[in-house]
Amino acid sequence: MKKLYLLPVLILFLSLYGCSKDDEIICQKRVMTYNVHNCLGTDEVFDYKRIADIINQANPDLVALQELDSVTTRNNGIYSLAELAKFTGMHAVYCASIDYKGGKYGIGILSKEQPLSYHKTTIPGNSEKRSMLVVEYKDLYFCSTHWSLADSERMASVYVIQKNLSDKNKPVIIGGDFNASPYSAEMLAFKKYFNCLNEENKYTFPSENPKKTIDYLFAYNKTDYTFIKSGTTVMDEKIASDHCPLYVDVTILK
């Protein structure tokens, strides 16, 4: 079911954000990010339908996914993202970051809407190559990324991503596993260009007993767009992956 804001609530949001009711609503989306651990649960079971059921329960328009195998020996030659697309009925775009065990390993995006275009950006990662996937839709760009474990490489990623997205002529939202705490130097640098959409005190990792936030949804801070968020939902899912999924409802105005 499509998620629609009630008019009085939307007008209240507009006033709180200093916007006029005459401002144009570009779109309303439920955006989600989920590091699925290649659909290998904490119970050591590969279960693609279990992950898909969690996504279906959230009913997002767009999902940024991390840690996806593509036809590796580790997961018996299964294309993980295709399985998730099959069980959710969503469109899929895959981005391989590295060659791995006879196949590929990387990130992806699921969407209700058919993508118009997409491209891959390589971001810093010496011990393991890292990527950002940028997918264009009618009203916005949506991105998925998975950052390095090294502080210096994460800091360098801030500027690579900002430069890559600076020329986009539509609103931009990026979701991913950033491997960094909210007040780390690299996250503070990233927030100079991107506004965090989720509530950072709602922890996402590890799933069995979350103690920190390293998964985020961000909006690129362009002056001609306003992003109005409606809370953060971190799903209490302990077994399907070692990360918790999170989603946010966003209204984009111009």
N, C-alpha and C positions, 0 to 999 in steps of 0.2 A: 504494500500500500504506500502511495506517495506521501512523503512527510510534508505537511503544509503548516505554516505558522498561522495562528488565529490573528485576525487583523488587529485587535486591540493590543495584543502582545507585541506584534511587530512594530506598531506605532510607538509603544513604550520603548522598545529597543532603539528605534530611530532617534527618539528624543534623548536617551541616555548617551548615545554616541555622537550627539551633535549633528544629526542628519535631519533632513526634511522629509516629510511624507511624499514629497514630489520627486525625491531621488529615485533613480531607476533601479529596479531589482533585476540584476543580471541572471541570477539563478539561486536555487536553494538545494544544497546537497548534504547528504550524510556521508562523511569521509571516514575511512578506517585505515589503521595500520596494524600489521600482525607479522611478527617474526614466527614463522610456523615450524622452525627447526626441522625442515624437510618432511613435515607431517609425521615425525617420529616423536611419540609422546614420552612423558616421564615414566610411563609403564613399559618403555622399550618396544612399543607396537607401532608399526607404520599404519596409519589410518587416515586416508584421504577424505573419506566421507565424514568422519568425525570433525575434521577441520572445516569442511564445507558446511556442515550443519551449524557450526558456530557462526560462520559468516552469514548464512541464511537467517539465523536467529536475529542477528544485528540488522539485517536488511539494509546494507549500505548501497550507495550509488557507485562509490569508488573505493577500491581496496588496494593499498600498497603492501606488498608481500616481500619477505626476505627469507633467505636460506631455502632455496628451491633447487633440487636436483633435476637434471634432464637426462634420462636414459643412462644413468650410471650403474655400475655393478653393485654399488651400495644399496640401491633400491630396486634391484632386479629389472633394470631397463625400463622403468616406468617414467613417463614424462609427468612430473608432479603437477605442474600448472594446468596441463590438459585435464587431469583428473578433477582438479578443483573447479575448472570451468564447466566440466560435464555435470557435476553435482550441484552447482549453483545456477547454471544456465546463463552465466555472464561471459562477456567477451574477454579474451586474454591476450596480453602482450608480455613476452618473456625477454629478459636481458641476461645473457651469460657473462659472468665476471671472470671465471677461470675454467680451464679444462680440468676435469676431475673424474678419476676412476672410469675411464672409457666414455665419458659423456661431458656434461657441463654442470656448473653450479653457479647460481646467481639470484636474481631478484625478478619481480614481476608485478603486474597490475591486472586486476579484474575490474570490469565496469559493466554497468547496465547498458550504457550508451556505446554505440560503435565508434571506435577511435578514428580520427581523421589522419593522423600521422604520428610518428614516434621517432626518437633518436636516443642513442646511448652516449653518455659522457663518462670518461674514465676519471676517477678521482684518486688521490694519493693512497698508495698501499704497496709497500715493498715486500713484506712477507706473504701477503695475499692481495692480489689486485682487487680493487674496489670500483663500484660503478654507481651511476645515477641513471635511471630510466625516466625519460620525459615523454609523456603522451599528450597529444593535443585532442581536445574535444570541442564541440560547438562553442561553449561559453567559457572554457578555462583550459589551462594546462594542469595535469596532475602528475606528480613525480613519486618515484620510490627510490630509496637509497639505503645503503648499509655501510657505515663508516668503519674505519680502521680501529684496531685496539691501541694504536700508538698515538700519544698526545700530539706530537708534532705533525703527524699525517692528518689528524682530524682538524687541526688548526689550518693547515694548508688547504683542506677540503672546503673550508668556509669560502675562500676567495675564488676557488675554481667554480663552485656552484653559483655564487653570486654573479660572476662574470658570464657564465653560461645562460643564466635566466634573465639577465638585465635587459635584453632586447625584446622580450616577449610582449605581444600586444593584447594579451588577455590576462585575467587574474591567474595567479599561480599558487597552487597548494602542493606541499611536499610532505610525505610521510616516510617514516623509516626507523630503523634501529641505529641510533647515533653513537652508541657506546660511550656516552658522556653524561655526567650529572648536570642538572639545570644550571648550577653556578660555577661550572668549570670555565676556564679561560676561553675555550673554543666555543662553548654555548653562548657565553656573553658576547663574543665577537659575532657569532651567527645572528644573534638577536638585534644587532644593529641594522640588519637588512630584512629580517624575517620576524614576524610576530607569532609567538607560540599560541596555538589554539586550544591545546589540552591543559588541564589543571595539573601542574607539575608535582603537587603533593599527593596525587593519586598514583601509587607505585605500579610498575609494570613488570618488574623482574626481581628474583626468579618467581615463576608462576606459583610454586607450592607455598611460598611465604614471601610475598613481594616486599622488598626493603628499599628499592630505589627506582627512579625513573630514568630510563635510557631510550625509551620509545616515545616519539613525538609526532605531532602534526603541526606544520608551520604554514603561514600565509606570507607570500612575498610582499613586502611593505611598499607598495607603489602608492603614490599620493592620490591617484585618480580612482582607486578602489577602496571600499570599506568592507571589512569582513566582520560580520556579527555572528558570534558563536553562541551556542545554547548548551552550556555545560559540557562535561566530559563523562563518558561512560567507560570505565575499565571493567571488562567482563571478568567475573570470578570463575576462571577456567584453569584448573590446576594440573590437568593430565595431558591434554592434547598437544601441548608444546611447553617449552621451558620459559616462554614469555606469555604475558597476558595480552589479549587483543584490546584495543581501545578505539573508540569512535567519537566524533563530534558532529553536531548539526551546525551547518554554516549557511548564512544568507549573505550573498555578495551584492553590494550596491555600487553604483557609479553616479 
